[in-house]
């Protein structure tokens, strides 16, 4: 089965460029603004959209994404509203791949069979679940693949050649290479180290490799795109959301424009020239 993710990476290969993957937290700072942000991402230059599923204990996330999840939860975001967000986005966009990213607990609480059925029906294309190792594939990975969703796995600088085949065994869509050791947004990636690491992963798989964690500028995007099929930006975008809010933490007229503006700037790292509305 070919997913939107497979199609998008095939298109990028034909275009001869890397893709820009953007992460935003569902429901941050409120459901209405969150939908407006997600809708603005493709026009600004995002090729794939990762949507965070808010969770109270996001152990792999740095302060920026933790704060975004907390803002979303405080605004009443839950799994149903996150799936509703995807459904609303799909009314106007049938092509841009959507990946839900987060932790297993909210899916477990929602119910795995129900979640997979609902996720597929609203137009989710893939999942990144950071706390489910390959040893737990029966829990969600294999059922997700059977339901027609890509299951995207994380590889890290500490994933050695002995461990890598297990990590890649049931991975589909793309491999997400975490370019630094530590939490999201903690440090900037070193392109000189990332290149050889991505090349090592490619010796084990034909899947596209996306590089993320700590990417903040178009210059970093350009450097990482030279050796990978995609570059992921997350903490920088949720930080822009935070900086656009008023003193009470509410969205302002700047919020959506600020996120779209940064995505447009970052997109110059994978595309020539400034991006703007289509």
Helices and strands as residue ranges (DSSP letters): H 4-15, E 19-25, H 31-44, E 48-52, H 63-74, H 79-90, E 97-102, H 104-110, H 112-122, E 126-129, G 134-136, H 141-146, E 150-151, E 154-156, H 161-168, E 174-178, H 191-202, E 208-212, H 218-225, E 230-233, H 235-244, H 255-267
